[in-house]
Amino acid sequence: MKKVAIVTVAVLALGLAACNKNNAENNAANETAVENNAEYDVNAATNDSVNAADQALNAAGNAVENAGNAVENAQGAVENATTN
């Protein structure tokens, strides 16, 4: 939704800038729109990579916890086998 808003603002800025025939202002509006879109894309990519890293760390943590539980269960089975 943010990208749609940014693109809409950029299009409106370009439309208004085009009415004045001032090339310096048009160029500034174009540059601003490009910078805003680039910033949005970088932020989205950063968020995606952070989320992926978090998920990978959570999965690794869960795997370690599951392995620990398996070891505890095996120890319990050995204890039960030796006492019975």
PyMOL Python script that loads the backbone (N, CA, C, O; Angstrom):
from pymol import cmd

cmd.read_pdbstr("""\
ATOM      1  N   MET A   1       0.821  -1.180   0.000  1.00  0.00           N
ATOM      2  CA  MET A   1       0.000   0.000   0.000  1.00  0.00           C
ATOM      3  C   MET A   1       0.868   1.248   0.000  1.00  0.00           C
ATOM      4  O   MET A   1       0.542   2.235  -0.661  1.00  0.00           O
ATOM      5  N   LYS A   2       1.985   1.209   0.747  1.00  0.00           N
ATOM      6  CA  LYS A   2       2.872   2.361   0.792  1.00  0.00           C
ATOM      7  C   LYS A   2       3.447   2.659  -0.585  1.00  0.00           C
ATOM      8  O   LYS A   2       3.586   3.820  -0.972  1.00  0.00           O
ATOM      9  N   LYS A   3       3.779   1.605  -1.321  1.00  0.00           N
ATOM     10  CA  LYS A   3       4.382   1.817  -2.640  1.00  0.00           C
ATOM     11  C   LYS A   3       3.375   2.493  -3.559  1.00  0.00           C
ATOM     12  O   LYS A   3       3.744   3.362  -4.349  1.00  0.00           O
ATOM     13  N   VAL A   4       2.103   2.102  -3.466  1.00  0.00           N
ATOM     14  CA  VAL A   4       1.070   2.724  -4.293  1.00  0.00           C
ATOM     15  C   VAL A   4       0.980   4.205  -3.954  1.00  0.00           C
ATOM     16  O   VAL A   4       0.864   5.044  -4.847  1.00  0.00           O
ATOM     17  N   ALA A   5       1.033   4.530  -2.654  1.00  0.00           N
ATOM     18  CA  ALA A   5       0.959   5.932  -2.242  1.00  0.00           C
ATOM     19  C   ALA A   5       2.168   6.707  -2.745  1.00  0.00           C
ATOM     20  O   ALA A   5       2.035   7.837  -3.217  1.00  0.00           O
ATOM     21  N   ILE A   6       3.350   6.099  -2.644  1.00  0.00           N
ATOM     22  CA  ILE A   6       4.573   6.770  -3.101  1.00  0.00           C
ATOM     23  C   ILE A   6       4.517   7.007  -4.604  1.00  0.00           C
ATOM     24  O   ILE A   6       4.855   8.090  -5.083  1.00  0.00           O
ATOM     25  N   VAL A   7       4.093   5.996  -5.339  1.00  0.00           N
ATOM     26  CA  VAL A   7       3.998   6.145  -6.798  1.00  0.00           C
ATOM     27  C   VAL A   7       2.957   7.197  -7.157  1.00  0.00           C
ATOM     28  O   VAL A   7       3.159   7.991  -8.076  1.00  0.00           O
ATOM     29  N   THR A   8       1.833   7.200  -6.422  1.00  0.00           N
ATOM     30  CA  THR A   8       0.789   8.190  -6.685  1.00  0.00           C
ATOM     31  C   THR A   8       1.316   9.598  -6.447  1.00  0.00           C
ATOM     32  O   THR A   8       1.093  10.495  -7.261  1.00  0.00           O
ATOM     33  N   VAL A   9       2.016   9.795  -5.332  1.00  0.00           N
ATOM     34  CA  VAL A   9       2.589  11.110  -5.037  1.00  0.00           C
ATOM     35  C   VAL A   9       3.611  11.498  -6.101  1.00  0.00           C
ATOM     36  O   VAL A   9       3.659  12.647  -6.538  1.00  0.00           O
ATOM     37  N   ALA A  10       4.416  10.540  -6.508  1.00  0.00           N
ATOM     38  CA  ALA A  10       5.425  10.822  -7.529  1.00  0.00           C
ATOM     39  C   ALA A  10       4.765  11.229  -8.842  1.00  0.00           C
ATOM     40  O   ALA A  10       5.209  12.173  -9.496  1.00  0.00           O
ATOM     41  N   VAL A  11       3.719  10.526  -9.224  1.00  0.00           N
ATOM     42  CA  VAL A  11       3.011  10.848 -10.475  1.00  0.00           C
ATOM     43  C   VAL A  11       2.376  12.228 -10.386  1.00  0.00           C
ATOM     44  O   VAL A  11       2.437  13.011 -11.334  1.00  0.00           O
ATOM     45  N   LEU A  12       1.763  12.522  -9.233  1.00  0.00           N
ATOM     46  CA  LEU A  12       1.162  13.849  -9.066  1.00  0.00           C
ATOM     47  C   LEU A  12       2.222  14.942  -9.106  1.00  0.00           C
ATOM     48  O   LEU A  12       2.013  15.988  -9.721  1.00  0.00           O
ATOM     49  N   ALA A  13       3.365  14.704  -8.448  1.00  0.00           N
ATOM     50  CA  ALA A  13       4.449  15.690  -8.457  1.00  0.00           C
ATOM     51  C   ALA A  13       4.965  15.911  -9.872  1.00  0.00           C
ATOM     52  O   ALA A  13       5.227  17.043 -10.278  1.00  0.00           O
ATOM     53  N   LEU A  14       5.107  14.830 -10.609  1.00  0.00           N
ATOM     54  CA  LEU A  14       5.575  14.956 -11.995  1.00  0.00           C
ATOM     55  C   LEU A  14       4.549  15.687 -12.849  1.00  0.00           C
ATOM     56  O   LEU A  14       4.906  16.500 -13.702  1.00  0.00           O
ATOM     57  N   GLY A  15       3.275  15.395 -12.618  1.00  0.00           N
ATOM     58  CA  GLY A  15       2.218  16.067 -13.371  1.00  0.00           C
ATOM     59  C   GLY A  15       2.193  17.559 -13.111  1.00  0.00           C
ATOM     60  O   GLY A  15       2.057  18.359 -14.037  1.00  0.00           O
ATOM     61  N   LEU A  16       2.325  17.937 -11.824  1.00  0.00           N
ATOM     62  CA  LEU A  16       2.352  19.357 -11.488  1.00  0.00           C
ATOM     63  C   LEU A  16       3.607  20.030 -12.028  1.00  0.00           C
ATOM     64  O   LEU A  16       3.555  21.158 -12.518  1.00  0.00           O
ATOM     65  N   ALA A  17       4.713  19.344 -11.937  1.00  0.00           N
ATOM     66  CA  ALA A  17       5.974  19.906 -12.423  1.00  0.00           C
ATOM     67  C   ALA A  17       5.923  20.102 -13.934  1.00  0.00           C
ATOM     68  O   ALA A  17       6.486  21.066 -14.453  1.00  0.00           O
ATOM     69  N   ALA A  18       5.261  19.204 -14.634  1.00  0.00           N
ATOM     70  CA  ALA A  18       5.192  19.293 -16.089  1.00  0.00           C
ATOM     71  C   ALA A  18       4.374  20.496 -16.545  1.00  0.00           C
ATOM     72  O   ALA A  18       4.581  21.000 -17.649  1.00  0.00           O
ATOM     73  N   CYS A  19       3.460  20.957 -15.721  1.00  0.00           N
ATOM     74  CA  CYS A  19       2.630  22.105 -16.091  1.00  0.00           C
ATOM     75  C   CYS A  19       3.433  23.404 -16.155  1.00  0.00           C
ATOM     76  O   CYS A  19       3.064  24.326 -16.882  1.00  0.00           O
ATOM     77  N   ASN A  20       4.512  23.478 -15.409  1.00  0.00           N
ATOM     78  CA  ASN A  20       5.258  24.736 -15.304  1.00  0.00           C
ATOM     79  C   ASN A  20       6.379  24.877 -16.313  1.00  0.00           C
ATOM     80  O   ASN A  20       6.943  25.966 -16.421  1.00  0.00           O
ATOM     81  N   LYS A  21       6.717  23.893 -17.021  1.00  0.00           N
ATOM     82  CA  LYS A  21       7.785  23.949 -18.024  1.00  0.00           C
ATOM     83  C   LYS A  21       9.126  24.387 -17.444  1.00  0.00           C
ATOM     84  O   LYS A  21       9.954  24.952 -18.159  1.00  0.00           O
ATOM     85  N   ASN A  22       9.342  24.137 -16.187  1.00  0.00           N
ATOM     86  CA  ASN A  22      10.610  24.480 -15.564  1.00  0.00           C
ATOM     87  C   ASN A  22      11.421  23.197 -15.459  1.00  0.00           C
ATOM     88  O   ASN A  22      11.152  22.345 -14.613  1.00  0.00           O
ATOM     89  N   ASN A  23      12.414  23.071 -16.328  1.00  0.00           N
ATOM     90  CA  ASN A  23      13.179  21.824 -16.403  1.00  0.00           C
ATOM     91  C   ASN A  23      13.903  21.498 -15.110  1.00  0.00           C
ATOM     92  O   ASN A  23      14.017  20.325 -14.751  1.00  0.00           O
ATOM     93  N   ALA A  24      14.396  22.504 -14.401  1.00  0.00           N
ATOM     94  CA  ALA A  24      15.096  22.257 -13.138  1.00  0.00           C
ATOM     95  C   ALA A  24      14.145  21.644 -12.126  1.00  0.00           C
ATOM     96  O   ALA A  24      14.509  20.694 -11.434  1.00  0.00           O
ATOM     97  N   GLU A  25      12.936  22.170 -12.030  1.00  0.00           N
ATOM     98  CA  GLU A  25      11.940  21.632 -11.101  1.00  0.00           C
ATOM     99  C   GLU A  25      11.484  20.240 -11.530  1.00  0.00           C
ATOM    100  O   GLU A  25      11.289  19.353 -10.699  1.00  0.00           O
ATOM    101  N   ASN A  26      11.318  20.065 -12.845  1.00  0.00           N
ATOM    102  CA  ASN A  26      10.922  18.744 -13.350  1.00  0.00           C
ATOM    103  C   ASN A  26      11.987  17.703 -13.017  1.00  0.00           C
ATOM    104  O   ASN A  26      11.673  16.593 -12.587  1.00  0.00           O
ATOM    105  N   ASN A  27      13.242  18.072 -13.220  1.00  0.00           N
ATOM    106  CA  ASN A  27      14.335  17.153 -12.918  1.00  0.00           C
ATOM    107  C   ASN A  27      14.389  16.836 -11.432  1.00  0.00           C
ATOM    108  O   ASN A  27      14.632  15.694 -11.041  1.00  0.00           O
ATOM    109  N   ALA A  28      14.160  17.858 -10.602  1.00  0.00           N
ATOM    110  CA  ALA A  28      14.165  17.635  -9.152  1.00  0.00           C
ATOM    111  C   ALA A  28      13.028  16.707  -8.755  1.00  0.00           C
ATOM    112  O   ALA A  28      13.211  15.821  -7.919  1.00  0.00           O
ATOM    113  N   ALA A  29      11.854  16.904  -9.349  1.00  0.00           N
ATOM    114  CA  ALA A  29      10.706  16.048  -9.038  1.00  0.00           C
ATOM    115  C   ALA A  29      10.977  14.611  -9.475  1.00  0.00           C
ATOM    116  O   ALA A  29      10.652  13.663  -8.761  1.00  0.00           O
ATOM    117  N   ASN A  30      11.579  14.461 -10.661  1.00  0.00           N
ATOM    118  CA  ASN A  30      11.920  13.127 -11.147  1.00  0.00           C
ATOM    119  C   ASN A  30      12.935  12.451 -10.219  1.00  0.00           C
ATOM    120  O   ASN A  30      12.802  11.273  -9.890  1.00  0.00           O
ATOM    121  N   GLU A  31      13.938  13.208  -9.808  1.00  0.00           N
ATOM    122  CA  GLU A  31      14.977  12.650  -8.937  1.00  0.00           C
ATOM    123  C   GLU A  31      14.394  12.257  -7.589  1.00  0.00           C
ATOM    124  O   GLU A  31      14.725  11.206  -7.041  1.00  0.00           O
ATOM    125  N   THR A  32      13.527  13.105  -7.061  1.00  0.00           N
ATOM    126  CA  THR A  32      12.893  12.797  -5.772  1.00  0.00           C
ATOM    127  C   THR A  32      12.053  11.536  -5.869  1.00  0.00           C
ATOM    128  O   THR A  32      12.099  10.690  -4.976  1.00  0.00           O
ATOM    129  N   ALA A  33      11.289  11.401  -6.940  1.00  0.00           N
ATOM    130  CA  ALA A  33      10.459  10.212  -7.119  1.00  0.00           C
ATOM    131  C   ALA A  33      11.323   8.963  -7.211  1.00  0.00           C
ATOM    132  O   ALA A  33      10.998   7.935  -6.616  1.00  0.00           O
ATOM    133  N   VAL A  34      12.409   9.045  -7.946  1.00  0.00           N
ATOM    134  CA  VAL A  34      13.313   7.898  -8.083  1.00  0.00           C
ATOM    135  C   VAL A  34      13.925   7.552  -6.733  1.00  0.00           C
ATOM    136  O   VAL A  34      14.001   6.380  -6.363  1.00  0.00           O
ATOM    137  N   GLU A  35      14.363   8.576  -5.993  1.00  0.00           N
ATOM    138  CA  GLU A  35      14.963   8.327  -4.677  1.00  0.00           C
ATOM    139  C   GLU A  35      13.962   7.715  -3.706  1.00  0.00           C
ATOM    140  O   GLU A  35      14.299   6.795  -2.960  1.00  0.00           O
ATOM    141  N   ASN A  36      12.734   8.220  -3.712  1.00  0.00           N
ATOM    142  CA  ASN A  36      11.710   7.673  -2.814  1.00  0.00           C
ATOM    143  C   ASN A  36      11.418   6.209  -3.131  1.00  0.00           C
ATOM    144  O   ASN A  36      11.301   5.384  -2.226  1.00  0.00           O
ATOM    145  N   ASN A  37      11.303   5.894  -4.414  1.00  0.00           N
ATOM    146  CA  ASN A  37      11.039   4.509  -4.799  1.00  0.00           C
ATOM    147  C   ASN A  37      12.221   3.606  -4.471  1.00  0.00           C
ATOM    148  O   ASN A  37      12.035   2.466  -4.046  1.00  0.00           O
ATOM    149  N   ALA A  38      13.427   4.109  -4.665  1.00  0.00           N
ATOM    150  CA  ALA A  38      14.615   3.322  -4.339  1.00  0.00           C
ATOM    151  C   ALA A  38      14.686   3.069  -2.836  1.00  0.00           C
ATOM    152  O   ALA A  38      15.017   1.965  -2.404  1.00  0.00           O
ATOM    153  N   GLU A  39      14.376   4.083  -2.048  1.00  0.00           N
ATOM    154  CA  GLU A  39      14.383   3.922  -0.585  1.00  0.00           C
ATOM    155  C   GLU A  39      13.340   2.893  -0.154  1.00  0.00           C
ATOM    156  O   GLU A  39      13.603   2.053   0.707  1.00  0.00           O
ATOM    157  N   TYR A  40      12.156   2.967  -0.760  1.00  0.00           N
ATOM    158  CA  TYR A  40      11.113   1.993  -0.435  1.00  0.00           C
ATOM    159  C   TYR A  40      11.580   0.572  -0.766  1.00  0.00           C
ATOM    160  O   TYR A  40      11.395  -0.348   0.030  1.00  0.00           O
ATOM    161  N   ASP A  41      12.182   0.401  -1.936  1.00  0.00           N
ATOM    162  CA  ASP A  41      12.648  -0.929  -2.351  1.00  0.00           C
ATOM    163  C   ASP A  41      13.739  -1.452  -1.425  1.00  0.00           C
ATOM    164  O   ASP A  41      13.750  -2.633  -1.078  1.00  0.00           O
ATOM    165  N   VAL A  42      14.655  -0.574  -1.024  1.00  0.00           N
ATOM    166  CA  VAL A  42      15.728  -0.992  -0.108  1.00  0.00           C
ATOM    167  C   VAL A  42      15.140  -1.400   1.234  1.00  0.00           C
ATOM    168  O   VAL A  42      15.527  -2.420   1.804  1.00  0.00           O
ATOM    169  N   ASN A  43      14.204  -0.600   1.736  1.00  0.00           N
ATOM    170  CA  ASN A  43      13.570  -0.935   3.017  1.00  0.00           C
ATOM    171  C   ASN A  43      12.828  -2.256   2.936  1.00  0.00           C
ATOM    172  O   ASN A  43      12.900  -3.068   3.858  1.00  0.00           O
ATOM    173  N   ALA A  44      12.119  -2.476   1.847  1.00  0.00           N
ATOM    174  CA  ALA A  44      11.380  -3.736   1.690  1.00  0.00           C
ATOM    175  C   ALA A  44      12.343  -4.915   1.620  1.00  0.00           C
ATOM    176  O   ALA A  44      12.094  -5.956   2.229  1.00  0.00           O
ATOM    177  N   ALA A  45      13.432  -4.761   0.888  1.00  0.00           N
ATOM    178  CA  ALA A  45      14.407  -5.844   0.776  1.00  0.00           C
ATOM    179  C   ALA A  45      15.070  -6.115   2.122  1.00  0.00           C
ATOM    180  O   ALA A  45      15.306  -7.267   2.486  1.00  0.00           O
ATOM    181  N   THR A  46      15.367  -5.052   2.854  1.00  0.00           N
ATOM    182  CA  THR A  46      15.977  -5.214   4.177  1.00  0.00           C
ATOM    183  C   THR A  46      15.023  -5.946   5.109  1.00  0.00           C
ATOM    184  O   THR A  46      15.420  -6.869   5.821  1.00  0.00           O
ATOM    185  N   ASN A  47      13.761  -5.526   5.098  1.00  0.00           N
ATOM    186  CA  ASN A  47      12.774  -6.187   5.964  1.00  0.00           C
ATOM    187  C   ASN A  47      12.628  -7.656   5.602  1.00  0.00           C
ATOM    188  O   ASN A  47      12.525  -8.507   6.485  1.00  0.00           O
ATOM    189  N   ASP A  48      12.618  -7.961   4.299  1.00  0.00           N
ATOM    190  CA  ASP A  48      12.494  -9.351   3.873  1.00  0.00           C
ATOM    191  C   ASP A  48      13.682 -10.174   4.351  1.00  0.00           C
ATOM    192  O   ASP A  48      13.510 -11.300   4.818  1.00  0.00           O
ATOM    193  N   SER A  49      14.885  -9.621   4.240  1.00  0.00           N
ATOM    194  CA  SER A  49      16.070 -10.382   4.647  1.00  0.00           C
ATOM    195  C   SER A  49      16.120 -10.554   6.158  1.00  0.00           C
ATOM    196  O   SER A  49      16.545 -11.598   6.652  1.00  0.00           O
ATOM    197  N   VAL A  50      15.688  -9.536   6.895  1.00  0.00           N
ATOM    198  CA  VAL A  50      15.656  -9.654   8.361  1.00  0.00           C
ATOM    199  C   VAL A  50      14.640 -10.712   8.776  1.00  0.00           C
ATOM    200  O   VAL A  50      14.914 -11.530   9.654  1.00  0.00           O
ATOM    201  N   ASN A  51      13.481 -10.696   8.152  1.00  0.00           N
ATOM    202  CA  ASN A  51      12.461 -11.700   8.475  1.00  0.00           C
ATOM    203  C   ASN A  51      12.942 -13.106   8.142  1.00  0.00           C
ATOM    204  O   ASN A  51      12.705 -14.041   8.908  1.00  0.00           O
ATOM    205  N   ALA A  52      13.611 -13.260   7.013  1.00  0.00           N
ATOM    206  CA  ALA A  52      14.132 -14.575   6.634  1.00  0.00           C
ATOM    207  C   ALA A  52      15.195 -15.037   7.618  1.00  0.00           C
ATOM    208  O   ALA A  52      15.233 -16.211   7.986  1.00  0.00           O
ATOM    209  N   ALA A  53      16.057 -14.126   8.045  1.00  0.00           N
ATOM    210  CA  ALA A  53      17.088 -14.489   9.025  1.00  0.00           C
ATOM    211  C   ALA A  53      16.454 -14.874  10.356  1.00  0.00           C
ATOM    212  O   ALA A  53      16.878 -15.841  10.989  1.00  0.00           O
ATOM    213  N   ASP A  54      15.449 -14.131  10.779  1.00  0.00           N
ATOM    214  CA  ASP A  54      14.744 -14.464  12.024  1.00  0.00           C
ATOM    215  C   ASP A  54      14.108 -15.844  11.943  1.00  0.00           C
ATOM    216  O   ASP A  54      14.190 -16.628  12.888  1.00  0.00           O
ATOM    217  N   GLN A  55      13.482 -16.133  10.827  1.00  0.00           N
ATOM    218  CA  GLN A  55      12.854 -17.445  10.653  1.00  0.00           C
ATOM    219  C   GLN A  55      13.887 -18.556  10.665  1.00  0.00           C
ATOM    220  O   GLN A  55      13.654 -19.616  11.246  1.00  0.00           O
ATOM    221  N   ALA A  56      15.025 -18.323  10.031  1.00  0.00           N
ATOM    222  CA  ALA A  56      16.082 -19.336  10.010  1.00  0.00           C
ATOM    223  C   ALA A  56      16.625 -19.571  11.414  1.00  0.00           C
ATOM    224  O   ALA A  56      16.860 -20.714  11.807  1.00  0.00           O
ATOM    225  N   LEU A  57      16.826 -18.489  12.175  1.00  0.00           N
ATOM    226  CA  LEU A  57      17.313 -18.633  13.542  1.00  0.00           C
ATOM    227  C   LEU A  57      16.288 -19.354  14.422  1.00  0.00           C
ATOM    228  O   LEU A  57      16.650 -20.193  15.246  1.00  0.00           O
ATOM    229  N   ASN A  58      15.021 -19.022  14.241  1.00  0.00           N
ATOM    230  CA  ASN A  58      13.973 -19.704  15.010  1.00  0.00           C
ATOM    231  C   ASN A  58      13.933 -21.189  14.671  1.00  0.00           C
ATOM    232  O   ASN A  58      13.784 -22.028  15.559  1.00  0.00           O
ATOM    233  N   ALA A  59      14.066 -21.512  13.396  1.00  0.00           N
ATOM    234  CA  ALA A  59      14.057 -22.916  12.977  1.00  0.00           C
ATOM    235  C   ALA A  59      15.255 -23.649  13.567  1.00  0.00           C
ATOM    236  O   ALA A  59      15.129 -24.785  14.024  1.00  0.00           O
ATOM    237  N   ALA A  60      16.417 -23.000  13.558  1.00  0.00           N
ATOM    238  CA  ALA A  60      17.615 -23.629  14.130  1.00  0.00           C
ATOM    239  C   ALA A  60      17.445 -23.822  15.631  1.00  0.00           C
ATOM    240  O   ALA A  60      17.803 -24.869  16.171  1.00  0.00           O
ATOM    241  N   GLY A  61      16.907 -22.825  16.296  1.00  0.00           N
ATOM    242  CA  GLY A  61      16.655 -22.937  17.741  1.00  0.00           C
ATOM    243  C   GLY A  61      15.690 -24.060  18.042  1.00  0.00           C
ATOM    244  O   GLY A  61      15.884 -24.807  19.001  1.00  0.00           O
ATOM    245  N   ASN A  62      14.658 -24.186  17.241  1.00  0.00           N
ATOM    246  CA  ASN A  62      13.694 -25.269  17.439  1.00  0.00           C
ATOM    247  C   ASN A  62      14.339 -26.633  17.209  1.00  0.00           C
ATOM    248  O   ASN A  62      14.055 -27.591  17.928  1.00  0.00           O
ATOM    249  N   ALA A  63      15.204 -26.713  16.207  1.00  0.00           N
ATOM    250  CA  ALA A  63      15.885 -27.977  15.927  1.00  0.00           C
ATOM    251  C   ALA A  63      16.791 -28.373  17.092  1.00  0.00           C
ATOM    252  O   ALA A  63      16.844 -29.542  17.472  1.00  0.00           O
ATOM    253  N   VAL A  64      17.502 -27.397  17.655  1.00  0.00           N
ATOM    254  CA  VAL A  64      18.374 -27.680  18.808  1.00  0.00           C
ATOM    255  C   VAL A  64      17.531 -28.125  19.995  1.00  0.00           C
ATOM    256  O   VAL A  64      17.887 -29.078  20.689  1.00  0.00           O
ATOM    257  N   GLU A  65      16.431 -27.449  20.226  1.00  0.00           N
ATOM    258  CA  GLU A  65      15.551 -27.817  21.336  1.00  0.00           C
ATOM    259  C   GLU A  65      14.989 -29.222  21.141  1.00  0.00           C
ATOM    260  O   GLU A  65      14.921 -30.007  22.087  1.00  0.00           O
ATOM    261  N   ASN A  66      14.593 -29.529  19.925  1.00  0.00           N
ATOM    262  CA  ASN A  66      14.068 -30.874  19.638  1.00  0.00           C
ATOM    263  C   ASN A  66      15.143 -31.932  19.853  1.00  0.00           C
ATOM    264  O   ASN A  66      14.862 -33.013  20.371  1.00  0.00           O
ATOM    265  N   ALA A  67      16.372 -31.620  19.455  1.00  0.00           N
ATOM    266  CA  ALA A  67      17.476 -32.567  19.658  1.00  0.00           C
ATOM    267  C   ALA A  67      17.719 -32.769  21.146  1.00  0.00           C
ATOM    268  O   ALA A  67      17.954 -33.893  21.590  1.00  0.00           O
ATOM    269  N   GLY A  68      17.666 -31.702  21.912  1.00  0.00           N
ATOM    270  CA  GLY A  68      17.823 -31.813  23.366  1.00  0.00           C
ATOM    271  C   GLY A  68      16.734 -32.669  23.980  1.00  0.00           C
ATOM    272  O   GLY A  68      17.001 -33.481  24.866  1.00  0.00           O
ATOM    273  N   ASN A  69      15.520 -32.491  23.518  1.00  0.00           N
ATOM    274  CA  ASN A  69      14.411 -33.311  24.017  1.00  0.00           C
ATOM    275  C   ASN A  69      14.609 -34.782  23.664  1.00  0.00           C
ATOM    276  O   ASN A  69      14.309 -35.662  24.470  1.00  0.00           O
ATOM    277  N   ALA A  70      15.106 -35.045  22.480  1.00  0.00           N
ATOM    278  CA  ALA A  70      15.355 -36.421  22.063  1.00  0.00           C
ATOM    279  C   ALA A  70      16.425 -37.064  22.940  1.00  0.00           C
ATOM    280  O   ALA A  70      16.318 -38.235  23.305  1.00  0.00           O
ATOM    281  N   VAL A  71      17.456 -36.293  23.275  1.00  0.00           N
ATOM    282  CA  VAL A  71      18.516 -36.811  24.152  1.00  0.00           C
ATOM    283  C   VAL A  71      17.940 -37.120  25.535  1.00  0.00           C
ATOM    284  O   VAL A  71      18.224 -38.170  26.110  1.00  0.00           O
ATOM    285  N   GLU A  72      17.138 -36.212  26.059  1.00  0.00           N
ATOM    286  CA  GLU A  72      16.516 -36.442  27.371  1.00  0.00           C
ATOM    287  C   GLU A  72      15.621 -37.676  27.343  1.00  0.00           C
ATOM    288  O   GLU A  72      15.621 -38.474  28.281  1.00  0.00           O
ATOM    289  N   ASN A  73      14.870 -37.824  26.281  1.00  0.00           N
ATOM    290  CA  ASN A  73      13.997 -38.996  26.159  1.00  0.00           C
ATOM    291  C   ASN A  73      14.820 -40.285  26.088  1.00  0.00           C
ATOM    292  O   ASN A  73      14.455 -41.297  26.686  1.00  0.00           O
ATOM    293  N   ALA A  74      15.917 -40.239  25.363  1.00  0.00           N
ATOM    294  CA  ALA A  74      16.781 -41.424  25.266  1.00  0.00           C
ATOM    295  C   ALA A  74      17.389 -41.753  26.621  1.00  0.00           C
ATOM    296  O   ALA A  74      17.487 -42.923  26.991  1.00  0.00           O
ATOM    297  N   GLN A  75      17.793 -40.734  27.360  1.00  0.00           N
ATOM    298  CA  GLN A  75      18.345 -40.959  28.700  1.00  0.00           C
ATOM    299  C   GLN A  75      17.287 -41.587  29.603  1.00  0.00           C
ATOM    300  O   GLN A  75      17.570 -42.510  30.366  1.00  0.00           O
ATOM    301  N   GLY A  76      16.070 -41.072  29.503  1.00  0.00           N
ATOM    302  CA  GLY A  76      14.971 -41.622  30.303  1.00  0.00           C
ATOM    303  C   GLY A  76      14.714 -43.085  29.942  1.00  0.00           C
ATOM    304  O   GLY A  76      14.457 -43.912  30.817  1.00  0.00           O
ATOM    305  N   ALA A  77      14.784 -43.388  28.667  1.00  0.00           N
ATOM    306  CA  ALA A  77      14.562 -44.777  28.234  1.00  0.00           C
ATOM    307  C   ALA A  77      15.667 -45.676  28.776  1.00  0.00           C
ATOM    308  O   ALA A  77      15.401 -46.800  29.201  1.00  0.00           O
ATOM    309  N   VAL A  78      16.898 -45.189  28.763  1.00  0.00           N
ATOM    310  CA  VAL A  78      18.023 -46.001  29.286  1.00  0.00           C
ATOM    311  C   VAL A  78      17.826 -46.214  30.786  1.00  0.00           C
ATOM    312  O   VAL A  78      17.998 -47.330  31.277  1.00  0.00           O
ATOM    313  N   GLU A  79      17.470 -45.170  31.512  1.00  0.00           N
ATOM    314  CA  GLU A  79      17.240 -45.300  32.950  1.00  0.00           C
ATOM    315  C   GLU A  79      16.120 -46.300  33.243  1.00  0.00           C
ATOM    316  O   GLU A  79      16.229 -47.129  34.146  1.00  0.00           O
ATOM    317  N   ASN A  80      15.047 -46.204  32.465  1.00  0.00           N
ATOM    318  CA  ASN A  80      13.926 -47.135  32.654  1.00  0.00           C
ATOM    319  C   ASN A  80      14.357 -48.568  32.348  1.00  0.00           C
ATOM    320  O   ASN A  80      13.963 -49.500  33.049  1.00  0.00           O
ATOM    321  N   ALA A  81      15.143 -48.739  31.332  1.00  0.00           N
ATOM    322  CA  ALA A  81      15.579 -50.092  30.949  1.00  0.00           C
ATOM    323  C   ALA A  81      16.494 -50.689  32.015  1.00  0.00           C
ATOM    324  O   ALA A  81      16.439 -51.890  32.280  1.00  0.00           O
ATOM    325  N   THR A  82      17.337 -49.852  32.629  1.00  0.00           N
ATOM    326  CA  THR A  82      18.273 -50.388  33.622  1.00  0.00           C
ATOM    327  C   THR A  82      17.598 -50.650  34.967  1.00  0.00           C
ATOM    328  O   THR A  82      18.023 -51.543  35.700  1.00  0.00           O
ATOM    329  N   THR A  83      16.562 -49.895  35.305  1.00  0.00           N
ATOM    330  CA  THR A  83      15.859 -50.134  36.586  1.00  0.00           C
ATOM    331  C   THR A  83      14.817 -51.213  36.476  1.00  0.00           C
ATOM    332  O   THR A  83      14.441 -51.801  37.491  1.00  0.00           O
ATOM    333  N   ASN A  84      14.341 -51.492  35.303  1.00  0.00           N
ATOM    334  CA  ASN A  84      13.329 -52.541  35.138  1.00  0.00           C
ATOM    335  C   ASN A  84      14.039 -53.788  34.819  1.00  0.00           C
ATOM    336  O   ASN A  84      13.406 -54.828  34.632  1.00  0.00           O
TER     337      ASN A  84
END
""", "prot")
cmd.dss("prot")
cmd.show_as("cartoon", "prot")
cmd.util.cbc("prot")
cmd.orient("prot")
